[in-house]
Each structure stands twice: as C-alpha cells, then as structure tokens.
Amino acid sequence: MLHDKRRLLLIAGPCSLESESNCRTVAKELKALSVRFPELNIIFKGSYDKANRTSLGGDRGPGMEAGLELLKLVKKDYGFAVLTDIHGPDHCEPVGKVVDVLQIPAFMCRQTDLLVAAAKTGKVVNVKKGQFLSPFEMKFVVDKLKGANAAEIWQTDRGTTFGYQNLVVDMRSFPIMASYGYPTIMDATHAVQLPGAAGGASGGQREYVPVLAKAALAAGADGLFMETHPDPSKAISDGPSQVPLAEFPALVESCLRIWKAARN
C-alpha cells in the first residue's frame, strides 16, 4: 500500500509540469521537507495536460510525452512516488507505466470507462469528488473502482459548487467518504479557486488554504493535496490558488501539528 496510516499523506507539486527547472526547484524543497519531517508521506504531483482550461487559449502544459519525462526525472533524482491527471481511457496504459498514482479529475469522476481503465493499470487511483456531487454519491464512484479491482483507492474532496464562481467545502465529507473504507484527502488549493472569475481564467483566494487544510485534518482527513510554485504570479495555471514555495514548509509544519493532535 502506498498510503501509510502512520504518516500524513501529502500530495504536493506545481499545478502544471511547466519545465525541468520548475520541477527541480519544487522537488528539492519537498525533499528537504521529507528529511525534516519523516512522518510525511510525500507524493510529487504535476499535470502534463491542463485539459479543462476556462478558455481555448489557456496554456495546457508540456503534453504527455514531455510531462512523463519530467515525472521520470523527479522519481529518479529525488526518489518520490509521482501522481498526474488522466483525461481519457487511452491515457491510462502509457501513463501507468511511469506514475504511481493516476488521478481522476473532478469533472470526470463518473466516467465509467476512465475509472475502469485506470483501475486496470494496477496503480493507485486517486479520484476527486466532482464539484457537482454530494459525498454520499462517492460511494458509487468507489464501487466502480472496486468492481474493476483497483489495487488502491484514494478519495479527494475539492469542494462543491453552487454556481457564481465559488466553491464550498463541507467538512462532513471526510467522515462520510471515510465510511466507504478508503483514505480521504483534502484538495486545499483547488478548493479556494474562483472558477472562471479572472476574465477567462480561474481566480483564487490562497489566503484560505491554511484554514481549509487544517480544518479537514481536524475533521479526520488522511491527507492533503496542495499545489505550490516558486512564483505563483508566473504560473501558467492556477497561480492565484497555489501556495508560494517559500511559504510551503511553515504551512506543512503547522498542518502536521493539527494532524498529530487530531489522532491523539
């Protein structure tokens, strides 16, 4: 099992796999964190294709081939397990040959063919709860993955939309989803998005990342998903919701304190 109940699961990295330099900068900081805090179980994340941009002209990232090479580099040089998004059943086999965790995007969490193809790779499948689903409906998503014999299943919440370019996180989601028997994760950076609110792009309120991350851990979440970038103002996607890399260690340390307290 990639998830270890004795350690805080932390999925972290840049939104997009923009460049080798960016990946190395982030991975180096995450490596230092893993040495400093052995109770962390860090999974490096990065997307090779941001397929659901608000506008047609949005930068989608390096693409599958170049993106997988960057993830291979992070695995080899920094020793992290790696995670990336997939957007179609045909992505699963080639991506599954490289990554340790296949992530199902929130908007695609009910796509049966995608879920089954991801499960068949034998890799961990992290499925994000759709912004349009209640936590109760995640049982049926999990059942699809179980029925397809997924090796390991993770469930991630990123909030619920009621329209008007905002998301709301219901902390009851974590005990509800945990009742299905699989780890729960809080996506603390996508949860502060303001979808489509930045003139053809998504805005964000990163100042609320710490409170959502800590509240979810207090509510029983097993892990956190948090995107970080050396200079979010220059990120090609989700800059307003990513945590500046310089602020990331202090945030993680404070989250670890909450996680430990919640389990004592």
C-alpha angles and dihedrals in degrees: 000000000000091000113075115194090208092064134054110252109227120184105191142158142095122318092238129026089239101166144336091258093054093046092050093048092053095040091051091055092046090050090054089051092051090053093046094046112032089178088074121094101200123196115188113226134191136149123235092192127029092200099172101058116161092237134030092244096055115125108254099192135243099320130239102294097047092037094054090050089055091050090049088053092052091049093048101041101034104025098233128145106237137219134195140168124258125202107187139027090250090062094060102076099047093040092045090059089065111026132064097211127039112204123210110211117237095245089054101044094114096048101118098195091052093048093048094047091050092049092051092061090072090231128121112278117211109192120193118218108245117249085236097054133086116226088250090065092057088079089074092048090052090047090057091053092046090049089053090051097246110192094222131359130205126185122210129190122204099170138268127274125223091177127257094098100288142101132216124203118214107204090205086074092080100058090038094053092039088061088070089068103251136101119275125216133193116224094208098176102046088045090067094052120122097211113226092347099122102071101278094346137068120269125204148196105222091174087079096054094092096050094048093046093050095042091053092051090049088051091055106268113160096213151001134239111203128164119215134184134184090235113009091189087068097042114122091223138021094003095152092057101041120100114240107250092233089061096044101087094054091048092050092048092053091047090052090056091054092046092052093046092049090055095048 
